[in-house]
Amino acid sequence: MAKDIPRTDDPHELSRRQFIRTTGGVVTGSLLAAPVVSSASERVPPPPQAQGPRKRIALVGTGIRGISMWGREVMAGSADAVEYVGLCDINPGRLAFAKGHIGVDCPTFTDFDRMLVEARPETVIVTTVDATHDQFIVAAMEAGCDVITEKPLTTDEVKCQAILDAQQRTGRDIVVTHNYRYAPHRARMKQLLMDGRIGRVTSVDFHWYLDVYHGADYFRRWHGKERFSGTLFVHKACHHFDLLNWWLDSDPAQVYANGALEYYGSNNDFRHTQCRGCPHQDGCEHYWDITANETLTRLYVDNEQHDGYIRDGCVWDEAIDIFDKMGAQIRYANGVQVSYSCTTYSPYEGYRIAFNGTEGRLEAWIKERQPWEEAPADEIRLTDNFGQTEIVRIEHGDGGHGGGDIRLHDRLFRTPDAPDPLQQAAGFRDGAMAVLIGVAARQSARGGQPVEIASLTSLTPEAVRP
Ligand SMILES: NC(=O)c1ccc[n+]([C@@H]2O[C@H](COP(=O)([O-])OP(=O)(O)OC[C@H]3O[C@@H](n4cnc5c(N)ncnc54)[C@H](O)[C@@H]3O)[C@@H](O)[C@H]2O)c1
């Protein structure tokens, strides 16, 4: 079934339509029957004029995220605003491929410190393995650079404190690329909450479903080992926790969590090192032929000899030590209580969320990939206590993450000083708070006790985010 699914450059970005086509999904969906009160197109507008001279940027970590979202897409949409002055990776083969794929002629480096000295970037973009982000963030700031880092900011509280200290010492800027905030339907939720549309929010039900394709991909490589990813409580859920912090406009105070590994890893009778050459190909639902994708083959397979990085590793690897089902109770400094869960082997992908307020309820069931007909818009249901129910529709945006990736590029590279009425830009404190919920959840799930956010770093949770 999964065997022939075509992959985009980033396998996580398999589109909904592609999923329906490739799985032969049955068309059964129908729209909700409630009246539609609002419907808006959120198509990405033409790019705004870039402010000032081109910024000198360098990137460390030329994996798929580095070469696509922070490479080729930057060159395609923002080449008038930025100039690549250096690329760095420990894998020289991947580095050479990246240079051609992105389409730049800047110098390449396998030594990050050398790149800082010789390329003299103004801004460093960090897209390496999660557990290594801190070393590049700190070194870049010490060298006088601003930093744009992929999420998660880092993977544990000690590294987080080191980043906070370095930021204080140097006064440099850190942007954490919490691109989920920029998706149109999430921005609409933020606006409705800011408008007080359901009164004061008192609790949230938030449940995320990763499907058997995207979810499984986290277990094929470094993400499946806690020492690299911090578990999916950090690597993946930091997106979700950042959304909560942003929507609720408050800091997390306490986390109590559970997690277990019950599907991937050792939970199967057979296994191999990787999908290529696996004797169990025919009987494994998770068999994935990486060589069907030319970009991934040239980026990873062709460069295995340099560092032994296997991109199509076995999801049944007994060394996998992260949770594949997770649940957390989060208490916020403003009193809001959140029930969160994440499942990594669901038949479809998306999330359900409900904000319970003193005057009503705001809820959504956002489908990101499903084996039934795709609706043309996302829908938010608003229901007043003792009153009416209504649906707000938001058309799907063009581009990655519903157009969120393009909006994020524009804010970073073209109009960094533009007004930000929905507070979508995420700084280091936001990045830290998102990670600290994940760290607290991981500690709680391992230790069985609630964990106070204030016990982790020097950051003090505030009822209203500073
Ligand atoms: N915001 C999002 O939606 C999103 C989506 C995908 C990935 N990401 C993030 O992007 C980052 C990269 O993800 P990816 O899928 O491209 O991973 P990847 O493993 O494909 O790429 C990581 C690259 O970093 C390099 N690297 C590792 N250690 C290094 C070191 N010490 N020095 C220099 N280079 C080093 C590796 O060789 C590799 O090329 C991760 O932090 C991930 O969490 C974010």
The ligand as a Gaussian input file, in Angstrom:
#p B3LYP/6-31G(d) Opt

LIG

0 1
 N        9.672000      23.953000      10.722000
 C        9.402000      22.820000      10.077000
 O        8.272000      22.616000       9.660000
 C       10.526000      21.815000       9.855000
 C       10.379000      20.791000       8.910000
 C       11.438000      19.896000       8.719000
 C       12.607000      20.008000       9.473000
 N       12.729000      20.996000      10.392000
 C       13.962000      21.134000      11.204000
 O       15.048000      21.373000      10.324000
 C       16.241000      20.777000      10.819000
 C       16.849000      19.884000       9.744000
 O       15.945000      18.843000       9.401000
 P       16.242000      17.888000       8.148000
 O       15.024000      17.082000       7.952000
 O       16.766000      18.686000       7.022000
 O       17.408000      16.972000       8.762000
 P       18.608000      16.282000       7.958000
 O       19.125000      15.217000       8.843000
 O       18.167000      15.896000       6.612000
 O       19.675000      17.428000       7.799000
 C       20.515000      17.835000       8.836000
 C       21.867000      18.198000       8.229000
 O       22.697000      18.683000       9.290000
 C       24.002000      18.141000       9.063000
 N       24.709000      18.137000      10.346000
 C       24.469000      17.346000      11.402000
 N       25.340000      17.629000      12.385000
 C       26.136000      18.624000      11.910000
 C       27.240000      19.341000      12.467000
 N       27.679000      19.066000      13.691000
 N       27.811000      20.304000      11.703000
 C       27.338000      20.581000      10.465000
 N       26.303000      19.924000       9.897000
 C       25.722000      18.959000      10.618000
 C       23.761000      16.755000       8.498000
 O       24.882000      16.271000       7.826000
 C       22.581000      17.016000       7.588000
 O       22.988000      17.355000       6.288000
 C       15.850000      20.045000      12.098000
 O       16.174000      20.834000      13.213000
 C       14.356000      19.895000      11.983000
 O       13.714000      19.889000      13.250000
 C       11.712000      21.900000      10.578000

